[in-house]
Amino acid sequence: MKHRVFVKNPHLKSHASLVKLKRELAMERLTKWLKFRDEFIDHSIIKHGELKCVYCNKINLLRQVDDTDKDLLRSLATIDHVTPLAKGGDEFDYDNLVIACRPCNEKKGDK
């Protein structure tokens, strides 16, 4: 059974405080990544005129899709790290990033 902590202002050294801090840091990181993703996609459209997968050359990739539509998910533009983060790649380095369709990005994984 998982324990949930509902404390508005937990003591700074408490477990609840640590949980709250980790959640806030995760949200801050996600917000930063989503903003960066939008900027990188805008940059790619300006530079190349379209969103195209660098691996399979699929064109007209979509910026956003309804994640319940499996057909549209195959056309989602994702950002792939050429040198994966797991192997020391830089998360926010434009030179380490390319646009890839979701299937190619998932297939590549951390290779």
N, C-alpha and C positions, 0 to 999 in steps of 0.2 A: 504494500500500500504506500502510495506517495503521500508525503506531507506537504501541505500548502501553507504558506505563511502569509497571513494578511495583516501586515503591520504598516501603518502609514509612515511613521517616522521611527524606524528601529534604532536601537542603541548602536553606535558606530562599530563596536567590536562584536556584535552579535552575528549569528548565522543568517538571520533575516536581512541584515545589512549587506552581507556578502552576496546573497542571492539577488537582492535589489540592484546592487552595483553591477553584477555580471549581466543582468538583464538590460540595464541601461547602456552598458558598453556594447553589448551585442546590437542593440537598436541603433546606437550611434554609428557603429561600423557598417551596418546594413544601409542606413541612410546615406552615408558617405559613398558606398559602392554604387547605389542606385543613381545618385547624382552623377558620379563619374561615368557610369554606363551610358546615361543619356548624352553626356558630352562626347563620349567616344563614338557613339552611333551617329550623332550629328556631324562630327568631324569626318567619319567614313563616308557619309552621304555627300558631303561637300567635296571631298577628295575624289570619290569614285562615281558619284552620280546615282548610286543605287546601293542596296544592301545585298551583297553576293557572298556566298560561302567560298572561302579560299581553298577548300579541300575538294568539293564535288562540283563547284561552279554553279550551284543552284542560284537563280536570280530572284529578285522581288521578295526577299525575305521580309518578314513582318517585324515591326518594332515591338509590338505587344499583341498578345492573343489571350483569349479566354482559356485558362488552363484546364478546363473540363473538355475542351474539344481536341481530341487526340490527333485529328487530321491537321488542324491548324498548328498544333505544337511542332509538327515536323517542319513548318515554315518559319519558325521563330528564329530571329537573329540573336545569336548569343555571342559573348566575347570569350575567345579562347586564348589562354596563355600559351604561347609558343614553347617557352620553357616553363613547365608547370611549377606552381607554387611549391609543391611537394619536393621539387628538385632545385629549389633556390631561385625560381623566377620571381621577378618583381611584380607585385599585384597591380600597380598603377603606372607602369612604364609603357608608353605608347609603342615603343619599339618591340615590346614583348607581347603585343596583343594583335589579334586578327578577328575578323567577323567570320563566324561559322554557323551553319544551320545546327539546330539542336541535335539531330541524329549523329552528325559528324563529330560534334563536340563531345557527346556522350561516348561515342565509339573510341575516340582518342584517349579519353580519360587523363591519366597522368603520365602518358608516354611522351 
